[in-house]
Structures are given as C-alpha cells and as structure tokens.
Amino acid sequence: MKLDNQLCFPIYALARDIIAAYRPLLEAIDLTYPQYLALLVLWEKQEQSVSQLGEHLDLDSGTLTPLLKRLEQKGLVNRRRSGRDERIVLVSLTEAGTSLQSKAANIPATLLKSMPVTAEELETLQRIICKIRKNIHKT
C-alpha cells in the first residue's frame, strides 16, 4: 500500500499537469478547460441538447448548466428550449463561438510540442485510457 505502487495517483497527477499546461493557452482566448471541452463538442456537432453534451463530457446537468450559462454570457453559445419538447434545452454556437475555433486550432499542437512523447505514444495512451474507462464502468 504505497502511493508509488498505485495506478490512480500518476493518472490523477498527469490529468492535473495537463490541465495546468492548457491554462495559459486557454487564458489567451478567455476560456477555462471545461468551457474548452464543451466548445470542442459543439465545434464538432454544431448543436446538442444539454443531456447529449453531458454524455459527451461525462458531466451531469448540475455541473454543465453553470458552465453553459458562462459561455452564453461570453456570447459564445445560445441556449433555447426545443420546439418539439420544452423539457429539452438545445445548445448551439453563436458566430463568435464558431469563430473562436480558429483561435483555438493551434492549442493541441502547441501542447503536443511541450510533451516528451510522440504522437503515436499519445494515441496508444489514449486507447489504453479509453479501454480502462469503458471497462471500469461495467464493474
């Protein structure tokens, strides 16, 4: 029962380190890391319901709603009720939210340059992490 023998600690520490490495890049475009993740989904999917967005980000609506309110206050997203079902809130990008994508486009490459690993090693790590996450939720 030593900390150095635990799988969870280096994963936890790495997640914190990666988020810290993102911070100055995201501050330059006035985003937090969770806001950036939400925008990544919207840049790919255009419009999502809050629940769909929550599924993509593995966040509940209690966490996601304040995040989306802040993005809306910044003029990056719109939230509106679905015309088919009033219970569903749809989130879409504004013109400013769409144009921010070009400013954020260099972030992954900039971050990759700061890591002492190859893109291939990162892809392998990502596959392993996804495999663990997929299977850990089954237990």
C-alpha positions, 0 to 999 in steps of 0.5 A: 500500500504505497502511493508509488505502487498505485495506478490512480495517483500518476493518472490523477497527477498527469490529468492535473499537469495537463490541465495546468499546461492548457491554462495559459493557452486557454487564458489567451482566448478567455476560456477555462478547460471545461468551457474548452471541452464543451466548445470542442463538442459543439465545434464538432456537432454544431448543436446538442441538447444539454443531456447529449453534451453531458454524455459527451463530457461525462458531466451531469446537468448540475455541473454543465448548466453553470458552465453553459450559462458562462459561455452564453454570457461570453456570447459564445453559445445560445441556449433555447428550449426545443420546439418539439419538447420544452423539457429539452434545452438545445445548445448551439454556437453563436458566430463568435463561438464558431469563430473562436475555433480558429483561435483555438486550432493551434492549442493541441499542437502547441501542447503536443510540442511541450510533451516528451512523447510522440504522437503515436505514444499519445494515441496508444495512451489514449486507447489504453485510457479509453479501454480502462474507462469503458471497462471500469464502468461495467464493474 
